[in-house]
């Protein structure tokens, strides 16, 4: 009986994926993130857990040496709104607020010591361009490269 339950659960979990590659597991959700800070675009991932807290890990498109990590938390799961902070290895620091459109995607705004911050998570490049400070045509390629790196990591792990 237990086996049947687990087998029936697999398609449900794999079906919780949107066009951007964001996916929801049993206790976590992982979404691609696009961030703009003063003309630079960063891309990476946000991973949240059932507690409403999570982490962000992004990298600059202009200077791949610049990486940022941060934390976020939902203030209200009813309105899907929250707040977070981020620190970059080049000395950049940011604070932000966000609003979820669904459990897997949303947008946010904030400020940093480098300039204004805009970001999206769980969106396709076309969807993201509506919320970012300016459209970034290279976002499609960045997301594609990011998915390929993730795939290679999984292949190397097995």
C-alpha positions as CSV (number, residue, x, y, z in Angstrom):
1,X,0.0,0.0,0.0
2,X,2.8,2.3,0.9
3,X,4.5,1.7,-2.5
4,X,1.3,2.6,-4.4
5,X,1.0,5.8,-2.5
6,X,4.6,6.8,-3.2
7,X,4.3,5.9,-6.9
8,X,1.1,7.9,-7.2
9,X,2.8,10.9,-5.5
10,X,5.7,11.1,-8.0
11,X,3.6,12.5,-11.0
12,X,1.9,15.0,-8.7
13,X,5.3,16.4,-7.5
14,X,6.7,16.5,-11.0
15,X,3.6,18.2,-12.4
16,X,4.3,21.2,-10.1
17,X,6.7,22.8,-12.5
18,X,6.1,26.1,-14.4
19,X,7.4,27.3,-17.8
20,X,10.4,29.0,-16.2
21,X,11.7,25.8,-14.6
22,X,10.4,26.6,-11.2
23,X,9.4,23.5,-9.3
24,X,7.6,22.6,-6.1
25,X,8.5,19.6,-4.1
26,X,6.9,18.2,-1.0
27,X,8.7,20.5,1.4
28,X,10.6,23.0,-0.8
29,X,10.2,25.1,-3.9
30,X,13.0,26.2,-6.3
31,X,12.6,29.1,-8.7
32,X,14.9,30.8,-11.1
33,X,15.7,34.4,-10.1
34,X,16.5,37.4,-12.3
35,X,17.8,40.6,-10.6
36,X,18.8,44.0,-11.9
37,X,21.1,46.2,-9.9
38,X,22.3,49.4,-11.6
39,X,22.2,48.1,-15.1
40,X,23.7,44.7,-14.3
41,X,21.5,41.5,-14.5
42,X,22.1,38.7,-12.1
43,X,20.6,35.2,-12.4
44,X,20.4,32.3,-10.0
45,X,18.0,30.4,-7.8
46,X,15.7,31.0,-4.8
47,X,14.9,28.0,-2.7
48,X,12.1,28.2,-0.1
49,X,10.9,25.7,2.4
50,X,7.6,24.9,4.1
51,X,8.4,27.4,7.0
52,X,8.1,30.4,4.5
53,X,11.9,31.0,4.7
54,X,14.5,30.5,2.0
55,X,17.8,31.4,0.4
56,X,18.9,33.2,-2.8
57,X,22.0,32.5,-4.7
58,X,22.8,34.6,-7.8
59,X,25.6,35.6,-10.1
60,X,26.3,38.7,-12.2
61,X,26.0,38.4,-16.0
62,X,28.4,41.2,-16.6
63,X,31.1,40.1,-14.1
64,X,30.6,36.4,-13.3
65,X,33.1,36.8,-10.4
66,X,30.4,38.8,-8.5
67,X,28.1,36.5,-6.6
68,X,25.4,37.3,-4.1
69,X,23.6,35.2,-1.4
70,X,20.7,36.1,0.7
71,X,17.7,35.1,2.8
72,X,14.0,35.8,2.5
73,X,10.9,35.1,4.5
74,X,7.2,35.5,3.9
75,X,5.6,38.0,6.2
76,X,2.1,36.9,5.0
77,X,1.4,33.6,3.4
78,X,-2.1,34.9,2.8
79,X,-0.9,37.7,0.5
80,X,2.3,36.0,-0.5
81,X,4.4,39.0,0.5
82,X,7.7,39.0,2.2
83,X,11.1,40.6,2.8
84,X,14.7,39.7,2.5
85,X,18.4,40.7,2.5
86,X,21.3,39.9,0.2
87,X,25.1,40.4,0.4
88,X,27.5,40.2,-2.5
89,X,31.2,39.3,-2.6
90,X,32.0,42.8,-4.1
91,X,30.7,44.6,-1.0
92,X,27.1,45.1,-2.3
93,X,24.3,44.8,0.2
94,X,20.6,44.9,-0.5
95,X,17.2,44.9,1.3
96,X,14.0,44.1,-0.6
97,X,10.3,43.3,-0.4
98,X,8.5,40.9,-2.7
99,X,5.0,39.9,-3.7
100,X,4.1,36.4,-4.9
101,X,1.8,36.0,-7.9
102,X,1.6,32.3,-7.2
103,X,3.5,29.9,-4.9
104,X,6.2,29.7,-7.6
105,X,6.5,33.1,-9.1
106,X,6.5,36.8,-8.1
107,X,8.4,40.0,-8.2
108,X,10.2,42.5,-5.8
109,X,11.8,45.8,-5.4
110,X,14.5,47.1,-3.0
111,X,17.5,49.2,-2.6
112,X,21.2,48.5,-2.3
113,X,24.4,50.4,-1.7
114,X,24.9,50.0,-5.5
115,X,21.5,51.4,-6.6
116,X,17.9,50.3,-6.9
117,X,17.1,46.6,-7.1
118,X,14.3,44.9,-9.1
119,X,13.8,41.2,-9.4
120,X,11.5,38.4,-10.4
121,X,11.4,34.7,-9.5
122,X,9.8,31.8,-11.3
123,X,9.1,33.8,-14.4
124,X,10.0,33.3,-18.0
125,X,12.2,36.0,-19.5
126,X,9.1,37.5,-21.3
127,X,7.1,37.6,-18.1
128,X,10.1,39.0,-16.1
129,X,10.7,41.9,-18.5
130,X,7.4,43.5,-17.3
131,X,8.8,43.8,-13.7
132,X,12.5,44.5,-14.2
133,X,13.8,48.1,-14.6
134,X,14.5,47.4,-18.2
135,X,14.1,44.4,-20.5
136,X,17.1,42.2,-20.8
137,X,17.1,40.3,-24.1
138,X,20.0,38.2,-22.9
139,X,17.9,36.8,-20.0
140,X,16.7,34.0,-22.2
141,X,20.3,32.8,-22.8
142,X,21.2,33.3,-19.2
143,X,18.3,31.1,-18.1
144,X,19.2,28.5,-20.7
145,X,22.9,28.4,-19.5
146,X,21.7,28.2,-15.9
147,X,19.5,25.2,-16.7
148,X,22.3,23.5,-18.5
149,X,24.7,24.0,-15.5
150,X,22.0,22.5,-13.2
151,X,21.6,19.5,-15.5
152,X,25.4,18.9,-15.6
153,X,25.6,19.1,-11.8
154,X,22.9,16.5,-11.5
155,X,24.6,14.3,-14.0
156,X,28.0,14.6,-12.2
157,X,26.3,13.8,-8.9
158,X,24.9,10.5,-10.2
